[in-house]
Amino acid sequence: MKEIYLDNAATTKPDPEVVKVVCDAMTELYGNPSSMYKVGHEAKMALDEARERVAKIIGAQRPDEILFTAGGTESDNIAILGAARAYKDKKKHIITTKIEHHAVLHPCEKLEKEGFDVTYLDVDRYGMVKPEDVKNALREDTVLVSVMYANNEIGTIEPLAEIAEVIKGFREENKTPFPYFHTDACQASGYLNLNVGELGVDLMTLNGSKVCGPKGVGILYSKFGIRMEPLIYGGGQEKNIRSGTENLPAILGFVKALELAEEKKEAESKRLWELNKRLTDGILKNIKKTFLNGHPEKRLPNNVNITILDIEGEALILYLDSEGIYTSTGSACTSGSLDPSHVILATGLPYEAAHGSLRFTMGHDTTEEDIDHVIKVLPPIVETLRRISPTKVDMSKLKL
């Protein structure tokens, strides 16, 4: 049976060049970068070079603005908790959105228990944040604004540069460096512009497993001068913000993956947009009572999130799995939950519609044949599930 992997937003298959870099580093650069002798010094040189390569990719002004972590979740946690706690004596307000990854939402909830005030911004039907809403939410005590670059479930790309202009105007008017602007850009890497200067962000999260790199490694860009309290204490690595011996093989693999993604970005995005349209049109034309979630144009080229009414998305995933097609209903980090997607609900859809959402995220290995096979297999599965489903949603009553 042919296997078709369409859950690249959850994780990606490592590129063979990345695997080679990781394996070579494990055998040749085994020293601890903090050690003073030869093999430690060699590891330290490779680590410093990796920082410089990342700084070049994202347009950072200094290599020491790059912090290496154990993944996107840790980077988000450091950005939110670390920055907020560092300025808690003067600033205790945070702005974020209702569609963020839980790696942002849960730290914000934690800070609320510590006495911070958090504003969770609404989004429109397409999952888009309005810069005007950010402007209206800004206060004198706002320490941080966190808006994701591209949504991991519905693929909508947020207007970061416009939001950055709003924040810049607030800073100039109030003669303050606050608030700092953070973005979770894990899904954007490999498809969108990552230049932090052009985006206007002060903190940015990246994740190795989203760009055909290793799992368990992340990056946090932190603009020079931003104070952060550490979450992990120990030997003082990573500017005393993230202690622990650096995972050099994973770091070097991630950097190689980022470089490869940047090289292929334009051509790969164009190819995936064609597959995106093929899959979207094929589902919407062949299955009744379906619609696309997220913005129809301002979205990631590899993301197709469709609501199929009158079925349970979890059941559909299991049926597709039996056909060798691997996909998801939303974030992999909450795949074990039976609760409907908080992202879909935030766009104004009811629970019944949110339960029927299905996310296809394509990757480098996805072909036209794969897409055509999904379009062929999906309709009869949906028909089978609808026959036994007790749910009958009136599509005309939905605000689409």
RADAHU-V386009 format. One record per helix or strand of 2 or more residues. SS is the DSSP state (2 for helix, 1 for strand). FROM is the first residue (numbers start at 1). LEN is the number of residues. If there is no record, write none. Layout:
# RADAHU-V386009
ss & from & len
SS & FROM & LEN
SS & FROM & LEN
This chain:
# RADAHU-V386009
ss & from & len
1 & 4 & 2
2 & 16 & 13
2 & 38 & 21
2 & 63 & 3
1 & 66 & 4
2 & 72 & 15
1 & 93 & 5
2 & 102 & 12
1 & 117 & 5
2 & 131 & 7
1 & 142 & 5
1 & 156 & 2
2 & 160 & 15
1 & 180 & 5
2 & 196 & 4
1 & 203 & 5
2 & 208 & 3
1 & 218 & 5
2 & 248 & 39
1 & 290 & 4
1 & 303 & 6
2 & 313 & 10
1 & 325 & 2
2 & 332 & 3
2 & 342 & 5
2 & 351 & 4
1 & 357 & 5
2 & 368 & 21
2 & 395 & 3
